Amino acid sequence: MAHEILIVDDEPDIRALIEGILTDEGYETRQAHNSDTALAAFKQRRPSMVVLDIWLQNSKLDGLGILNALHREEPQIPVVMISGHGTIETAVRAIQQGAYDFIEKPFNSDRLLLVVARALEAARLRRENSELRLRAGPETELVGISQAINQLRTAIERVAPTGSRVLITGPAGSGKEVAARMIHARSRRADGPFVALNCATLNPGRFEEELFGLEAGADPLAAPRRAGVLERAHGGTLLLDEVADMPLETQGKIVRALQEQGFERVGGATRVKVDVRVLATTNRDLQAEIGAGRFREDLYYRLAVVPLKIASLRERREDVPALARHFMIRSAELSGIPARELAEDTLAALQAYDWPGNVRQLRNLIDWLLIMAPGEARDPIRAEMLPPEVGSAAPAMLKLDRSSEIMTLPLREARELFEKQYLEAQLLRFGGNISRTANFVGMERSALHRKLKFLGVQAEDRAPAQAAAAAASAAAGPTI
C-alpha cells in the first residue's frame, strides 16, 4: 500500500509541484492550504507523513502551531518543514518541536525525495521497535501490592545503582527475569545493552562459545570472529538465567573471567577486557547443589554478593488481582481484542488457586480467557468460565447454590454457613493476613479471631516473609 503524504502550503503552485514530485515516485497525496483544512484532513484520515510550510497566509496557526497540534494527536507522525524565508533559528526551533527535518525553498526534488524516504523509514523503524518491545514482553516492573513485592522493590531500588552482582532466586515463572530487567533499568547502565543467556536451554557443548565468543579462523571470510554474550554486554548487564544449569567446567572459566575482568575467545589468545555487570537467576537451592558437587562454591559467592528472593504466587495471593488486570490489558494490546472486565468472583477464584506455574501460568490463563471465554467484549468474565482445574479451587462461597443448600437450613445455621464461607474467601483473598482481612470486613482483629475460632475456620495469621532488603545495602562489588 502506497504511503499517503499530506501537503500543507498556502501557495497552489508549490502544492502542485510537491504533489507532482511525490506522485511520480508512487506516493499518494492530499493537499491543505491553511491550519483549518490541514487539521480537518488529518483528523479525517491519518497520513503517513506531512510536508508542512512554516509561513501560511490567511491561517489561524502557522506551521509550528500546526506541528504542535498534529503531535498532540499523533506524536509519532513524521513532519518535514519547508519555508522560503527560513533561517537557522527557525530550522532549529522546528526540529526542537519535533519536526523530522527542514528544507528551504526553492528545494531540489532529489533532496525532497531523500528526506521524505528517510522520514518514512525512521517512522517505520520506531513503530516496529515499539511493536517488538511489546510483543517480546520485556517487563521492567514488578506488579503487586503484597508486602513481599514491596520489600523486593525496595531492595531493587537500593541495589540497582550499585555495581554489585545480584543472585535472584525463586520458583520457575515467578518473575526473576522481570526483577533482573528492573535492576538494569534503574542502574547507571540503563542506556547500555541487557543481554540474557538462558543456561537451561543451551547445548552444554556450546556454552563457552556463547559466553566468550569465537576467534576468527585462518580464513576470516569462511570463519569470521563471533562475539560472545560477555562481549556483547560490554557497558551493560549480562543475565545468566538459571545459572545452576551451567556445566561445571564452564563454571570454573566464568569464575576466572569475573575475577580478572577479562577472557579469551574460544580458539584465540588475545585477552578481551569488558565492563559488564553480571546478574544471575536460579530456581534451585544452590547450597544443596554445592553439597552435591554440581555447583562451584566460589562461583556462588561471586554471584551472590546481593541475594534476592522472589516469593511464589501462592505465597502472595493478594497480588493476583493486580497481575490479572495487568495481563488482561497487555493481552488486549497484543491481540487487538478489546479487554474484558474480570468479575469479583473470578478474581476470588484466581486468588484461591495455588498456581504451580506462578505468574507465567496466570499470564497464559488470561491470554486464554481473553480469546476463549464466552460472551461479548462488554460482558465480564465470571468464575464459571474458568478452566475446571482453576475453578475447582474457588472458595465454597462462590459455589454455593443459594436456591438449594442455604434455603434448607434454619436461619442461625444458614447465617453461620454464610459467615464461614465468606470469611474463608476473604482470608484467601488477603493471603491469610488477619489484620488486612479484619480491616476489609469491618471487624476488630481480636473479634475476627474469636469469630473464626467459633466458626471452626483454621486461620494462620501469616506475616509475609521478610525480603532480603537489608542485603541490598552491601557495598558495590566488582563491575564484572
LINLIN-V862802 format. One record per pair of residues at least 4 apart in sequence whose ideal C-beta (glycine too) atoms are under 7 Angstrom apart, sorted by the first residue. I is the first residue (numbers start at 1). J is the second residue. D is the distance in Angstrom with one decimal. If there is no record, write none. Layout:
i = (I | I)
j = (J | J)
d = (D | D)
This chain:
i = (2 | 2 | 2 | 3 | 3 | 3 | 4 | 4 | 4 | 4 | 5 | 5 | 5 | 5 | 5 | 5 | 5 | 5 | 6 | 6 | 6 | 6 | 6 | 6 | 6 | 7 | 7 | 7 | 7 | 7 | 7 | 8 | 8 | 8 | 8 | 8 | 8 | 8 | 9 | 9 | 9 | 10 | 10 | 10 | 10 | 10 | 10 | 10 | 11 | 12 | 13 | 14 | 15 | 15 | 16 | 17 | 18 | 18 | 19 | 19 | 19 | 20 | 21 | 21 | 21 | 22 | 22 | 23 | 23 | 25 | 30 | 30 | 32 | 32 | 32 | 33 | 34 | 34 | 34 | 34 | 35 | 35 | 35 | 35 | 35 | 35 | 35 | 36 | 36 | 37 | 38 | 38 | 39 | 39 | 39 | 40 | 42 | 42 | 42 | 46 | 48 | 49 | 49 | 49 | 49 | 49 | 49 | 49 | 50 | 50 | 50 | 51 | 51 | 52 | 52 | 52 | 52 | 52 | 53 | 53 | 53 | 54 | 54 | 54 | 54 | 54 | 54 | 54 | 55 | 55 | 55 | 55 | 56 | 56 | 61 | 61 | 61 | 63 | 63 | 64 | 64 | 64 | 64 | 65 | 66 | 67 | 67 | 67 | 67 | 67 | 67 | 68 | 68 | 70 | 70 | 70 | 71 | 71 | 71 | 76 | 76 | 76 | 78 | 78 | 78 | 78 | 78 | 79 | 79 | 80 | 80 | 80 | 80 | 80 | 80 | 80 | 81 | 81 | 81 | 82 | 82 | 82 | 83 | 83 | 83 | 84 | 86 | 86 | 86 | 86 | 88 | 89 | 90 | 91 | 91 | 92 | 93 | 94 | 94 | 95 | 95 | 100 | 100 | 101 | 101 | 103 | 103 | 103 | 103 | 107 | 107 | 108 | 109 | 110 | 111 | 112 | 113 | 114 | 115 | 116 | 117 | 118 | 119 | 120 | 121 | 122 | 123 | 124 | 125 | 126 | 127 | 128 | 129 | 130 | 131 | 132 | 133 | 134 | 134 | 135 | 138 | 139 | 139 | 140 | 140 | 140 | 141 | 142 | 142 | 142 | 142 | 142 | 142 | 142 | 143 | 143 | 143 | 143 | 144 | 144 | 144 | 144 | 144 | 145 | 145 | 145 | 146 | 146 | 146 | 146 | 146 | 146 | 147 | 147 | 148 | 148 | 148 | 148 | 148 | 148 | 148 | 149 | 149 | 149 | 150 | 151 | 151 | 151 | 151 | 152 | 152 | 152 | 152 | 152 | 153 | 154 | 154 | 155 | 155 | 155 | 155 | 155 | 155 | 156 | 156 | 156 | 156 | 156 | 157 | 158 | 158 | 159 | 159 | 159 | 159 | 159 | 160 | 160 | 160 | 161 | 161 | 161 | 162 | 163 | 163 | 163 | 163 | 164 | 164 | 164 | 164 | 164 | 165 | 165 | 165 | 165 | 165 | 165 | 166 | 166 | 166 | 166 | 167 | 167 | 167 | 167 | 168 | 168 | 168 | 168 | 168 | 168 | 168 | 169 | 169 | 169 | 170 | 170 | 170 | 170 | 170 | 171 | 171 | 171 | 172 | 172 | 173 | 173 | 173 | 173 | 173 | 174 | 174 | 174 | 174 | 174 | 175 | 175 | 175 | 176 | 176 | 176 | 177 | 177 | 177 | 177 | 177 | 178 | 179 | 179 | 179 | 180 | 180 | 180 | 180 | 181 | 181 | 182 | 183 | 183 | 184 | 184 | 184 | 184 | 185 | 186 | 187 | 187 | 189 | 189 | 189 | 189 | 192 | 192 | 193 | 193 | 193 | 193 | 194 | 194 | 195 | 195 | 195 | 195 | 195 | 196 | 196 | 197 | 197 | 197 | 197 | 197 | 197 | 198 | 198 | 198 | 199 | 199 | 199 | 199 | 199 | 199 | 200 | 200 | 202 | 202 | 202 | 204 | 206 | 207 | 207 | 207 | 207 | 208 | 208 | 208 | 208 | 209 | 209 | 209 | 209 | 210 | 210 | 211 | 211 | 211 | 211 | 211 | 212 | 212 | 212 | 212 | 212 | 212 | 213 | 213 | 213 | 213 | 213 | 213 | 214 | 214 | 214 | 214 | 214 | 215 | 215 | 215 | 215 | 215 | 216 | 216 | 216 | 216 | 217 | 217 | 219 | 220 | 227 | 227 | 229 | 229 | 230 | 230 | 230 | 230 | 230 | 231 | 231 | 233 | 233 | 233 | 234 | 234 | 234 | 235 | 236 | 237 | 237 | 238 | 238 | 239 | 239 | 240 | 240 | 241 | 242 | 242 | 242 | 243 | 243 | 243 | 243 | 244 | 244 | 244 | 244 | 244 | 246 | 246 | 247 | 248 | 248 | 250 | 251 | 251 | 251 | 251 | 252 | 252 | 253 | 254 | 254 | 255 | 255 | 255 | 255 | 255 | 256 | 257 | 257 | 258 | 258 | 258 | 261 | 261 | 261 | 262 | 262 | 262 | 262 | 263 | 264 | 264 | 264 | 264 | 264 | 265 | 274 | 275 | 275 | 276 | 277 | 278 | 278 | 280 | 282 | 284 | 285 | 286 | 286 | 286 | 287 | 288 | 289 | 289 | 290 | 290 | 290 | 295 | 295 | 296 | 297 | 298 | 299 | 300 | 305 | 305 | 306 | 306 | 306 | 307 | 307 | 308 | 309 | 309 | 311 | 311 | 311 | 312 | 313 | 313 | 313 | 313 | 313 | 314 | 314 | 316 | 317 | 317 | 317 | 318 | 318 | 318 | 319 | 320 | 320 | 320 | 320 | 320 | 321 | 321 | 322 | 323 | 323 | 323 | 324 | 324 | 324 | 324 | 324 | 324 | 325 | 325 | 326 | 327 | 327 | 327 | 327 | 328 | 328 | 328 | 328 | 328 | 328 | 329 | 329 | 330 | 331 | 331 | 331 | 331 | 332 | 332 | 332 | 332 | 335 | 337 | 338 | 340 | 340 | 340 | 340 | 340 | 341 | 342 | 342 | 342 | 342 | 343 | 343 | 343 | 344 | 345 | 345 | 345 | 345 | 346 | 346 | 346 | 346 | 346 | 347 | 348 | 348 | 348 | 348 | 348 | 348 | 349 | 349 | 349 | 349 | 349 | 349 | 349 | 349 | 351 | 351 | 352 | 352 | 352 | 352 | 353 | 353 | 354 | 355 | 355 | 356 | 357 | 359 | 360 | 361 | 362 | 363 | 364 | 365 | 365 | 366 | 367 | 368 | 369 | 369 | 369 | 373 | 373 | 374 | 375 | 381 | 383 | 383 | 383 | 384 | 386 | 386 | 387 | 388 | 394 | 394 | 395 | 395 | 395 | 395 | 396 | 396 | 396 | 397 | 397 | 397 | 397 | 400 | 400 | 400 | 401 | 402 | 402 | 403 | 404 | 406 | 406 | 406 | 409 | 409 | 409 | 410 | 411 | 412 | 413 | 414 | 415 | 416 | 416 | 417 | 418 | 419 | 419 | 420 | 420 | 420 | 421 | 422 | 423 | 423 | 423 | 423 | 424 | 424 | 425 | 426 | 426 | 426 | 426 | 427 | 427 | 427 | 430 | 430 | 430 | 431 | 432 | 432 | 432 | 433 | 433 | 434 | 434 | 434 | 434 | 434 | 434 | 435 | 435 | 436 | 437 | 437 | 438 | 438 | 438 | 438 | 443 | 443 | 444 | 445 | 446 | 447 | 448 | 449 | 450 | 451 | 452 | 452)
j = (26 | 27 | 28 | 27 | 48 | 120 | 28 | 30 | 47 | 48 | 22 | 27 | 29 | 47 | 48 | 49 | 51 | 116 | 30 | 32 | 38 | 41 | 42 | 47 | 50 | 15 | 18 | 19 | 29 | 31 | 51 | 32 | 38 | 50 | 51 | 52 | 53 | 66 | 14 | 15 | 53 | 33 | 34 | 53 | 56 | 57 | 58 | 59 | 15 | 16 | 17 | 18 | 19 | 31 | 20 | 21 | 22 | 51 | 23 | 29 | 31 | 24 | 109 | 112 | 113 | 27 | 29 | 27 | 29 | 113 | 41 | 47 | 37 | 38 | 41 | 37 | 38 | 56 | 58 | 59 | 39 | 56 | 59 | 60 | 61 | 65 | 66 | 40 | 60 | 41 | 42 | 66 | 43 | 66 | 69 | 44 | 46 | 47 | 70 | 74 | 120 | 77 | 78 | 79 | 116 | 119 | 120 | 123 | 70 | 77 | 79 | 80 | 82 | 63 | 66 | 67 | 79 | 81 | 63 | 82 | 83 | 62 | 63 | 64 | 81 | 83 | 90 | 94 | 62 | 63 | 83 | 85 | 62 | 63 | 65 | 66 | 69 | 67 | 81 | 68 | 93 | 94 | 97 | 69 | 70 | 71 | 79 | 94 | 97 | 98 | 99 | 72 | 97 | 74 | 77 | 79 | 75 | 77 | 98 | 123 | 126 | 127 | 100 | 119 | 120 | 122 | 123 | 99 | 100 | 99 | 100 | 101 | 103 | 115 | 116 | 119 | 94 | 99 | 102 | 103 | 105 | 107 | 90 | 104 | 105 | 105 | 90 | 91 | 102 | 104 | 92 | 93 | 94 | 95 | 102 | 96 | 97 | 99 | 102 | 99 | 102 | 119 | 122 | 115 | 119 | 107 | 111 | 112 | 115 | 111 | 112 | 112 | 113 | 114 | 115 | 116 | 117 | 118 | 119 | 120 | 121 | 122 | 123 | 124 | 125 | 126 | 127 | 128 | 129 | 130 | 131 | 132 | 133 | 134 | 135 | 136 | 138 | 333 | 334 | 334 | 181 | 178 | 181 | 181 | 182 | 185 | 182 | 149 | 152 | 153 | 175 | 178 | 179 | 182 | 319 | 322 | 323 | 326 | 149 | 316 | 319 | 322 | 323 | 318 | 319 | 322 | 150 | 316 | 318 | 319 | 431 | 464 | 151 | 464 | 152 | 311 | 315 | 316 | 464 | 465 | 467 | 153 | 316 | 319 | 154 | 155 | 466 | 467 | 469 | 156 | 179 | 308 | 310 | 467 | 157 | 158 | 469 | 159 | 308 | 467 | 468 | 469 | 472 | 160 | 179 | 182 | 183 | 186 | 186 | 472 | 473 | 164 | 166 | 183 | 306 | 472 | 183 | 186 | 187 | 186 | 187 | 188 | 476 | 277 | 476 | 477 | 479 | 305 | 306 | 474 | 476 | 477 | 278 | 279 | 302 | 303 | 305 | 477 | 183 | 279 | 306 | 308 | 280 | 303 | 304 | 307 | 176 | 179 | 180 | 279 | 281 | 308 | 310 | 282 | 307 | 309 | 174 | 176 | 283 | 309 | 310 | 283 | 312 | 358 | 283 | 358 | 357 | 358 | 359 | 360 | 361 | 310 | 312 | 313 | 358 | 359 | 179 | 310 | 359 | 180 | 281 | 310 | 181 | 196 | 239 | 241 | 281 | 182 | 183 | 308 | 310 | 184 | 239 | 279 | 281 | 185 | 194 | 186 | 187 | 279 | 189 | 190 | 194 | 237 | 190 | 190 | 237 | 277 | 235 | 236 | 237 | 277 | 235 | 236 | 232 | 233 | 235 | 236 | 236 | 237 | 229 | 232 | 233 | 236 | 238 | 239 | 241 | 210 | 229 | 238 | 239 | 240 | 241 | 202 | 241 | 242 | 240 | 241 | 242 | 243 | 245 | 246 | 242 | 245 | 206 | 207 | 210 | 247 | 210 | 211 | 246 | 247 | 250 | 212 | 250 | 253 | 266 | 213 | 214 | 228 | 266 | 228 | 229 | 228 | 229 | 230 | 250 | 254 | 228 | 230 | 263 | 264 | 265 | 266 | 226 | 227 | 228 | 231 | 265 | 266 | 225 | 226 | 265 | 266 | 267 | 225 | 265 | 266 | 267 | 268 | 220 | 223 | 224 | 225 | 222 | 223 | 223 | 224 | 231 | 232 | 233 | 238 | 238 | 257 | 263 | 274 | 276 | 272 | 274 | 237 | 238 | 276 | 274 | 275 | 276 | 275 | 276 | 277 | 279 | 276 | 278 | 279 | 281 | 278 | 280 | 281 | 281 | 282 | 283 | 280 | 281 | 282 | 303 | 282 | 284 | 286 | 289 | 295 | 250 | 251 | 251 | 252 | 296 | 254 | 255 | 295 | 296 | 299 | 256 | 296 | 257 | 258 | 299 | 259 | 296 | 298 | 299 | 302 | 260 | 262 | 263 | 278 | 302 | 480 | 273 | 478 | 480 | 271 | 272 | 273 | 274 | 272 | 268 | 269 | 270 | 271 | 272 | 272 | 480 | 479 | 480 | 480 | 479 | 303 | 480 | 303 | 286 | 289 | 289 | 290 | 295 | 300 | 291 | 292 | 294 | 295 | 295 | 297 | 300 | 299 | 300 | 300 | 301 | 302 | 303 | 304 | 474 | 477 | 471 | 472 | 474 | 468 | 471 | 468 | 467 | 468 | 315 | 316 | 465 | 358 | 320 | 355 | 358 | 359 | 362 | 354 | 355 | 431 | 351 | 428 | 431 | 429 | 430 | 431 | 323 | 324 | 347 | 350 | 351 | 362 | 325 | 347 | 326 | 327 | 359 | 362 | 328 | 342 | 347 | 350 | 362 | 366 | 329 | 342 | 330 | 331 | 362 | 363 | 366 | 332 | 339 | 340 | 342 | 366 | 370 | 333 | 339 | 334 | 335 | 366 | 367 | 370 | 337 | 338 | 339 | 370 | 370 | 370 | 377 | 370 | 373 | 377 | 380 | 381 | 380 | 346 | 347 | 380 | 381 | 380 | 381 | 382 | 348 | 349 | 382 | 383 | 398 | 350 | 381 | 382 | 383 | 386 | 351 | 352 | 394 | 395 | 398 | 425 | 429 | 353 | 383 | 386 | 390 | 391 | 393 | 394 | 398 | 428 | 429 | 393 | 394 | 395 | 428 | 390 | 393 | 393 | 361 | 362 | 361 | 361 | 363 | 364 | 365 | 366 | 367 | 368 | 369 | 390 | 370 | 371 | 372 | 373 | 381 | 385 | 381 | 385 | 385 | 379 | 385 | 391 | 394 | 398 | 391 | 390 | 391 | 391 | 392 | 398 | 399 | 421 | 424 | 425 | 428 | 400 | 421 | 424 | 421 | 422 | 424 | 425 | 405 | 406 | 421 | 405 | 406 | 407 | 407 | 408 | 414 | 417 | 418 | 413 | 414 | 417 | 414 | 415 | 416 | 417 | 418 | 419 | 420 | 455 | 421 | 422 | 423 | 455 | 424 | 455 | 457 | 425 | 426 | 427 | 452 | 455 | 457 | 428 | 457 | 429 | 430 | 437 | 440 | 441 | 432 | 437 | 459 | 436 | 437 | 440 | 462 | 459 | 460 | 462 | 437 | 462 | 438 | 445 | 448 | 449 | 459 | 461 | 439 | 445 | 440 | 441 | 448 | 443 | 444 | 445 | 448 | 447 | 448 | 448 | 449 | 450 | 451 | 452 | 453 | 454 | 455 | 457 | 459)
d = (5.6 | 5.9 | 4.8 | 5.4 | 3.9 | 5.7 | 4.4 | 6.7 | 4.7 | 5.3 | 5.7 | 5.3 | 5.3 | 5.9 | 6.2 | 5.4 | 6.1 | 7.0 | 5.2 | 6.5 | 7.0 | 5.8 | 6.5 | 4.1 | 4.7 | 5.2 | 5.1 | 6.1 | 5.8 | 5.1 | 5.0 | 4.7 | 4.5 | 6.5 | 6.9 | 4.7 | 6.0 | 6.7 | 4.6 | 4.9 | 4.2 | 5.4 | 6.5 | 6.5 | 4.7 | 4.8 | 6.9 | 6.8 | 6.8 | 6.2 | 6.3 | 6.4 | 6.1 | 4.9 | 6.3 | 6.6 | 6.2 | 6.0 | 5.9 | 4.8 | 6.7 | 6.3 | 4.8 | 6.0 | 6.7 | 4.1 | 5.4 | 6.2 | 6.1 | 5.9 | 5.6 | 6.8 | 4.0 | 3.9 | 5.0 | 5.8 | 6.7 | 5.6 | 5.9 | 3.7 | 6.0 | 6.9 | 4.7 | 4.9 | 3.8 | 6.7 | 5.2 | 6.2 | 6.6 | 6.1 | 6.3 | 5.5 | 6.3 | 7.0 | 6.0 | 6.3 | 6.9 | 7.0 | 6.1 | 6.3 | 6.2 | 6.6 | 4.3 | 6.8 | 6.9 | 5.6 | 6.0 | 6.8 | 6.4 | 6.5 | 4.7 | 5.2 | 6.3 | 5.0 | 6.1 | 6.4 | 5.5 | 5.6 | 5.5 | 5.4 | 6.4 | 6.3 | 3.7 | 6.5 | 5.7 | 4.1 | 6.4 | 6.9 | 6.4 | 6.9 | 6.0 | 6.0 | 5.8 | 6.3 | 3.2 | 5.1 | 6.7 | 6.2 | 6.0 | 6.6 | 6.9 | 6.4 | 6.1 | 6.5 | 6.2 | 6.4 | 5.6 | 6.9 | 5.7 | 6.4 | 6.0 | 6.5 | 6.3 | 6.3 | 5.8 | 6.4 | 5.2 | 6.9 | 5.0 | 6.3 | 6.1 | 6.9 | 4.6 | 4.0 | 6.6 | 6.6 | 4.6 | 5.0 | 6.1 | 6.8 | 5.6 | 5.3 | 6.4 | 5.6 | 6.6 | 5.8 | 4.4 | 4.7 | 4.8 | 4.9 | 6.0 | 6.8 | 6.5 | 6.5 | 6.4 | 3.7 | 5.2 | 6.0 | 6.7 | 4.7 | 6.2 | 6.2 | 6.3 | 6.5 | 3.9 | 6.1 | 6.4 | 4.2 | 5.3 | 5.2 | 6.4 | 4.3 | 6.7 | 5.0 | 6.7 | 4.8 | 6.6 | 6.3 | 6.2 | 5.7 | 5.3 | 6.9 | 6.3 | 6.2 | 6.4 | 6.2 | 6.2 | 6.3 | 6.1 | 6.4 | 6.2 | 6.2 | 6.5 | 6.3 | 6.4 | 6.4 | 6.3 | 6.2 | 6.0 | 6.4 | 6.4 | 6.1 | 6.4 | 6.5 | 6.1 | 5.8 | 6.6 | 6.4 | 6.5 | 6.4 | 5.8 | 4.6 | 6.8 | 4.6 | 5.3 | 4.5 | 6.6 | 5.5 | 6.4 | 5.9 | 6.3 | 6.0 | 6.4 | 6.3 | 7.0 | 5.4 | 5.2 | 4.8 | 3.8 | 6.4 | 3.2 | 5.7 | 6.5 | 6.1 | 6.3 | 6.0 | 6.8 | 3.9 | 5.0 | 4.9 | 6.9 | 6.2 | 6.1 | 4.0 | 6.4 | 4.5 | 6.8 | 5.0 | 4.7 | 6.4 | 6.0 | 6.4 | 6.3 | 6.0 | 6.6 | 6.4 | 6.8 | 3.4 | 5.1 | 6.4 | 6.9 | 6.5 | 6.5 | 5.0 | 6.4 | 6.6 | 5.2 | 6.2 | 5.7 | 5.8 | 6.2 | 4.2 | 4.1 | 5.6 | 6.4 | 5.4 | 5.6 | 6.8 | 6.6 | 3.9 | 6.1 | 5.8 | 5.9 | 6.7 | 5.0 | 4.1 | 4.8 | 3.7 | 4.8 | 6.9 | 6.2 | 6.1 | 3.9 | 6.0 | 4.3 | 6.3 | 4.5 | 4.7 | 4.9 | 5.8 | 5.2 | 4.8 | 5.1 | 6.8 | 6.8 | 5.5 | 4.6 | 5.8 | 6.1 | 5.1 | 4.7 | 6.0 | 5.1 | 4.8 | 4.0 | 5.0 | 4.7 | 5.3 | 6.1 | 6.9 | 4.6 | 5.0 | 6.6 | 5.6 | 6.8 | 5.0 | 4.1 | 5.2 | 6.6 | 6.0 | 3.3 | 5.4 | 4.9 | 5.7 | 4.8 | 6.7 | 5.0 | 3.7 | 5.7 | 3.3 | 6.1 | 4.6 | 5.8 | 6.8 | 4.5 | 5.9 | 6.1 | 5.7 | 5.1 | 6.6 | 4.0 | 5.8 | 6.3 | 6.8 | 6.9 | 6.3 | 6.6 | 6.3 | 6.6 | 6.7 | 6.2 | 6.6 | 4.9 | 4.8 | 6.4 | 6.1 | 6.4 | 6.4 | 6.2 | 6.3 | 6.5 | 6.4 | 4.8 | 4.3 | 5.4 | 6.9 | 6.9 | 7.0 | 6.7 | 5.0 | 5.6 | 6.0 | 4.1 | 3.0 | 6.4 | 5.5 | 7.0 | 3.9 | 5.8 | 5.1 | 5.0 | 5.2 | 4.0 | 6.8 | 5.3 | 4.3 | 5.5 | 6.2 | 4.9 | 6.9 | 6.9 | 5.8 | 6.5 | 6.3 | 4.7 | 6.6 | 6.1 | 6.2 | 5.0 | 5.6 | 4.3 | 4.8 | 4.0 | 4.5 | 6.1 | 6.0 | 6.1 | 4.9 | 5.6 | 6.1 | 6.5 | 5.8 | 4.4 | 5.6 | 5.8 | 6.7 | 5.4 | 6.9 | 5.3 | 6.7 | 5.3 | 5.8 | 5.9 | 5.1 | 6.0 | 5.8 | 6.8 | 6.6 | 4.6 | 6.3 | 5.0 | 6.9 | 5.4 | 5.7 | 5.4 | 4.7 | 3.4 | 5.4 | 4.4 | 6.9 | 6.8 | 4.3 | 6.0 | 5.1 | 6.1 | 6.0 | 4.3 | 6.6 | 4.1 | 3.1 | 4.4 | 6.1 | 5.6 | 4.0 | 6.4 | 3.0 | 6.2 | 5.5 | 4.1 | 5.3 | 5.9 | 5.9 | 6.3 | 6.7 | 6.3 | 5.6 | 5.9 | 6.2 | 6.0 | 6.3 | 4.0 | 4.8 | 4.6 | 6.1 | 6.2 | 5.9 | 6.9 | 4.8 | 6.1 | 5.1 | 5.2 | 4.9 | 7.0 | 6.6 | 4.3 | 5.3 | 6.3 | 5.9 | 6.8 | 4.2 | 6.8 | 5.4 | 6.8 | 4.7 | 4.4 | 6.3 | 5.6 | 5.9 | 5.3 | 5.4 | 6.9 | 7.0 | 6.8 | 6.2 | 6.5 | 7.0 | 4.6 | 5.0 | 6.9 | 6.5 | 6.4 | 6.3 | 6.6 | 6.3 | 6.5 | 5.4 | 5.0 | 6.2 | 6.0 | 6.8 | 4.3 | 6.7 | 5.1 | 5.9 | 6.5 | 6.7 | 4.4 | 5.2 | 5.9 | 4.6 | 6.8 | 5.7 | 5.3 | 6.2 | 6.6 | 6.1 | 6.7 | 6.5 | 6.4 | 5.6 | 6.5 | 5.0 | 5.9 | 6.9 | 6.6 | 4.6 | 6.0 | 5.8 | 6.7 | 6.2 | 5.5 | 5.4 | 6.6 | 6.3 | 4.6 | 3.8 | 5.1 | 5.0 | 6.1 | 6.9 | 6.3 | 6.8 | 6.7 | 6.5 | 6.2 | 5.7 | 5.9 | 4.5 | 5.2 | 5.7 | 5.1 | 5.6 | 5.9 | 5.5 | 6.8 | 6.0 | 4.1 | 5.2 | 6.6 | 5.7 | 6.9 | 4.2 | 4.6 | 5.6 | 6.6 | 5.0 | 5.6 | 6.3 | 4.6 | 6.4 | 4.5 | 7.0 | 5.6 | 5.0 | 5.6 | 5.9 | 7.0 | 5.0 | 4.7 | 6.9 | 6.4 | 4.7 | 6.2 | 6.2 | 6.3 | 5.8 | 6.4 | 5.7 | 6.5 | 5.8 | 6.4 | 5.9 | 6.7 | 6.5 | 6.6 | 5.9 | 6.7 | 4.7 | 4.0 | 6.4 | 5.2 | 6.8 | 6.5 | 5.4 | 6.6 | 6.5 | 5.6 | 6.3 | 5.9 | 5.7 | 5.0 | 4.8 | 5.7 | 6.2 | 3.7 | 6.5 | 6.6 | 5.8 | 4.0 | 6.4 | 7.0 | 6.1 | 6.7 | 5.4 | 4.2 | 4.8 | 5.6 | 6.8 | 5.4 | 4.2 | 6.2 | 5.0 | 6.3 | 6.4 | 6.2 | 4.1 | 5.0 | 6.3 | 5.4 | 5.9 | 4.9 | 6.7 | 6.4 | 6.5 | 6.8 | 6.1 | 6.1 | 5.6 | 6.1 | 6.9 | 4.4 | 5.8 | 6.7 | 5.9 | 6.9 | 3.7 | 6.1 | 5.5 | 5.2 | 4.8 | 5.4 | 5.3 | 4.8 | 5.0 | 4.4 | 6.8 | 5.6 | 6.2 | 6.9 | 2.8 | 6.3 | 6.5 | 6.4 | 6.5 | 6.6 | 6.5 | 6.2 | 6.7 | 6.4 | 6.8 | 5.4 | 4.6 | 5.6 | 6.9 | 4.9 | 4.6 | 6.3 | 3.5 | 5.4 | 6.1 | 5.6 | 5.4 | 6.8 | 4.6 | 3.9 | 6.6 | 5.7 | 4.5 | 6.2 | 6.5 | 5.6 | 3.7 | 5.9 | 6.4 | 4.8 | 6.9 | 3.8 | 5.5 | 6.8 | 4.3 | 6.4 | 6.3 | 6.4 | 5.7 | 5.2 | 6.9 | 6.2 | 6.9 | 5.0 | 6.4 | 6.9 | 4.3 | 4.2 | 6.5 | 6.7 | 6.2 | 6.4 | 6.2 | 6.3 | 6.2 | 6.1 | 6.4 | 6.4 | 5.8 | 6.1 | 6.1 | 6.3 | 4.4 | 6.0 | 6.4 | 6.5 | 6.2 | 6.4 | 6.9 | 5.9 | 6.6 | 5.9 | 6.3 | 6.4 | 5.1 | 6.2 | 5.9 | 5.7 | 5.5 | 5.8 | 4.3 | 4.8 | 6.8 | 6.2 | 6.8 | 5.6 | 4.0 | 6.2 | 6.0 | 6.0 | 6.0 | 6.2 | 6.7 | 6.4 | 4.3 | 6.4 | 5.7 | 6.4 | 6.2 | 6.6 | 4.9 | 6.5 | 4.6 | 4.3 | 4.8 | 4.6 | 6.9 | 6.7 | 6.7 | 6.3 | 6.2 | 6.4 | 6.2 | 6.3 | 4.3 | 4.8)
